[in-house]
Amino acid sequence: MQPSERHLLLTQLLADINRIILGKKEPVRMALACLLAGGHLLIEDLPGVGKTTLAHVLARVLGLDLQRIQFTSDMLPADIIGVSVFDRASGAFHFHPGPIFTQMVLADELNRATPKAQSALLEAMEERQVTIEGATRALPAPFFVIATQNPAFQIGTFPLPESQLDRFLLKIELGYPDAAAERELLAGADRRQMVAELTPRLLPPQLLELQQQTRSVYASPALIDYIQALATFTRSSPLWVAGLSPRAGLALLAVARAWALLDGRDHVLPEDVQAVLPGVVAHRLRLHDDTRKVPAGTHSAGAGDTANRLIEAVPLP
């Protein structure tokens, strides 16, 4: 795909999504950058602000098969990955794949399930495969998990452990729409009907090609030094309980490359790193002085505040 053709396509993708998810251009761009970088997305917000709709729109415009899993407190891992059932006619067990065997999984209200059910996603998200009864089965390519979760203070939630949170490339929030966007939403067409009428802009092979081109966006040695300096500062600073992991550094670089690609560039700027930093650190850094003992994945300071502290503390290359 040529650069001019690619930039036009990405611009059209963003326009399609923003026509339905009103007034949320920054979170929408972050979500698309996450998928271009080949990562999984966590959306945390109050019910009713468009988290599930965003996942449906992304699947539609990217031409991906979507399976929605509604997580509940009584869910078991087999409900997600599948189970072997004995067939009397053949006298053998046959595996029946679960809803995770699809190109995009919408894990709706993930933190309403118990840790046992949540753990069914760990291998799938990291290795794009699942191991069941000693047999390893590959998942489709591309494969994404978009998880939604309600704020931890709401009734019936189970905090996601750090090992689960770290597998999400980005965490974003949508928030309430502004007055103009909400008025357009109230006066406009039904969003579900608009999603159903969307025409896919891509086929899966084209998306895989875009992901490959994202990985090829140039990052200079000085920019790598900057990302490393950001991670090192979090590990040595007394501000946070634990610093950014190597996986977080790779995530920051991957999303910065996607951010540059969305701008039509073939190289990463420090401004790209700074733009995506809030989404990368939102679920990975927790302040030491958080006396409320907030569960993992929620923070006393906003993601923007945390990112600003880092940006101010670590000089540009």
N, C-alpha and C positions, 0 to 999 in steps of 0.2 A: 504494500500500500504506500503510495507516494505521500510525502509530507503535506502537500496542499489538500489532497483528497482526504487524508486522515484528519486534518484539522477541521475541515468542513463537516465530516461525519461526527466528530466529537462535539462540535458546536450544535449540530442538529439533535444529538442525544440529550444534551443539557437542556435545550429548548423544549423538547418533548416532555421531559421530566418536570421542568419548572412550570409548564402549562397546567399541570395537575397538582403538584405540591407548591402551593402559592406562597410567595414571600420568604422562601427558605433557600436562596441561591447558594449560600456558603455551605450549609450542611449537605445539600444535594451534590455540590461539586466534590466535597470530601467523600461522600458515599461512592460516587463514580470513580474517583481516584483510587479508593480502596480496592475496588474490583479490578481496575486496570492493573494494579500492583499485584493482583493474585491473592489478596488477603480476605479475611473474614471481618464482618462488620457487626459491632454491638451498638444498638440504639437504646438509650435509657431516657425515658420521659414518662410523663403522666399519661394515663389512658385517654385516647380520643384526639391526639394531636397529629396523627398521620403516620405513625411508625409502620404499621402493617401496609398501609397504602403505598408508602415509599418502596417497600420490598416488592410488592406486586408490579409497580411501575418499572422498576429496574429489571425485573425478570422479563417483562413484556418487551421493552425497547431493545434489550440485549438478545432476545430470541432464545431464552433459556427455559427449560422445563422446571417448574416450581412445585415443590411439595411443602405444604404447611403442616407443622406439627404443633398442636396446642399442648403446651406443657402444663401438667397438673401434679398435685401432691401424690397421687396414687400411680403415677406412671412408672414403668419398669424399663430397663435398658432394651429388652426384647421388643418393646413397642416402637423403638427407634431404629434398631439395626436389623431386626428380623428374627426369625425362629425356624428351627427344623421341625417338621411335622411328619409323623409316621403315616405312610401310605400303605393301607392293607393290600391293595391290589398288587403292588410291586414288592411288598415286604421290606421296604427300605425307607429311611428318612429322607425327606426332600426339603431343601432350604427355601423358605419364602422370604424374600428380601423386604426389609422395612422401608419406610419413607425416606431414609437417608440416602438411598440409592437413586439420586437424581442430581441434576446440575446445580440447582439452587435450593437450599433448605431454608425455609422460614421457621426458625425456632421461636415461636410466639410465647411471650411471657416465660422465658427460660428460667428465671429465678423463682417461679412458682413450683418447680419440680425439686425433689430432694437431691442431695449430692450424688446419690447412687444413679439416678437417672441422668443427671447432668454429665456424669463421667463417661457416658456412652459416646459423647462427642469428642473426647480428647484425642483418641487415635485418628479419627476421621479428619479432624481439623488440621492436625500436624502432618500426617503422612498420606492423606488422601486414600485411606484404605481402612478396612475393619477386619478384625480377627474374631472369628466365631467358631467355637468348638474345635479349635486347632487349625482351622483353615483361614487363610488370608484372602480377602476379596477386594479387588480394586474398585474405587469409586469412579464415576464418570469424569471426564475432563471436558470443559472446565468444571470445577466444583467449588461452590461458595456456601458459607453459612452466614445468613443474616439473622441475628438474634435480637429480639426486643426484650426489655426487662422494665418492670415498674420500679419506681424509687424504693429503696430499702425500708423506708419508714412505713410503707403500706402493709396492710395485714396480709399474712399468708405468703411471705417471701422468704427464700433461703439464699443467703449471700453466696455469690460465685467465688470459689477459691482462687487464689492467685494463679495457680497453674492453668485454670480455665481462662481467666481474664487475659493472661499473657498470650494466649493463642489468637486473640482478636487483634487484627492489625490496627484498627481504629475504633474509638468509641466516640459517638456523637450524640447530641441532643437536638431536638427540633424546636421545642418551646412553643409558646402561643404565637399565633400570627399577629401581625400588626393590623390596625383598624382597616386599612384599605384592602389588604389581602383577605381578611375575614369577611368583609362586605361582599367582595367578589365571590367568595366561597358560598355565602348564604344565597346570593342572587343567581349563581351559576348552575350549571348542569350537575347531575349526580356524578360524583367522582368514580364510583364503581363502573358506571356506564362508560365514562371517558377512558378508563383503563382498558375495558373490554374492546373499545374501538381503536386502541393504539396499534400501529403497524410496526412490527419489529424492524429495527434498522440493521441488525446484524444476524449472522448465523454463527454457531459456536466456533467453526474453524476461523472465522474472521476475528472473533474475540480473542482466541488463542494467539493469532498473529499480532493483534494490538498489545497483548501482554508481553510478547517477545520483544516488540519494538520499545515498550516501556522499559524493559530491563536493559536495553541498549542505549538509553539516554546517558550522555556522558556526565560523569561526576569527577571533577578535578581532584588531585591529591590534596589541595588546600581545603576543598569542601569536605573531603573525608576526614581531614584533621579537625574541622569544625564539629562534625557529628561526634567524633570520638571525644572531643573536649567537653561537649554537652553531657555525654554519658559519664565521663570521668568525674565531672563536677558533682553529679547527683550521688555518686558512690562515696565521695569524700566529704560531702556537705552534711552537717548535723541536722539539716532541715527535715530530711525524709527518713522514713523507717528503713527503706532499702532503695538502692539506686537502680538505674535502668540496666536491664540485662543485655547481653550481646544480641539476643533476638529483638529487643527494642531498638537497638541501633540499626539493625538490618531493616526493621520496619520503617524507621524514620527515613532511611535512604530510599527505600522502595516507593514510599508514598510521595516523597519529594520529586522523584523521577516522574511519577504519574502526574503530579501537579504541573511540572514543566511541560510535559507532553500536551496537557490540556490547554496550555498557553501557546502551543505551536512551536516550542523550542526543542532543540536536540541536546541541550545541556542544562544542568541544574545550577541555580543560583542560591546563595545563602537565604534570600528572601523566600524561596520555595520551602526550605527547611523550616524557617520560622513560621510560615503560614500553616503547615501541617502539624507543627509541634503540639498544639493543644490536644488534637485527637489522639496522638501517640502516647502522651503522658497522662491523659485523663483517667485511665484505669490502672496505671502502673505505679504512680507515685502517691504516697500518703504521708502527710506531715507528721513529724514526731510529736508535736505539741497538741495533737488532736485528743483532748481529754474526754471527748464524748465516746471514744472507742467505736468509731464508725466502722461498720463492716467493710470488708474488702470490696473495692469497686466503687465506693462512695467516699467523698473527700470533704474536709472542712473548707478548703479553698477551691474555687472553681478552676477548671482546666486552663482557662485563659490566664488566671492569676499565677498558676504554677508555671506556665510557659513563659510569662513575662518575667518572672524571677530568674528563670534560666537564661533568657535572652539578655537581660541586663547584666547578669553575672559573668557570662562567657563572651569575650570580645569576638568580633567577626575576624575571619582570616585576612 
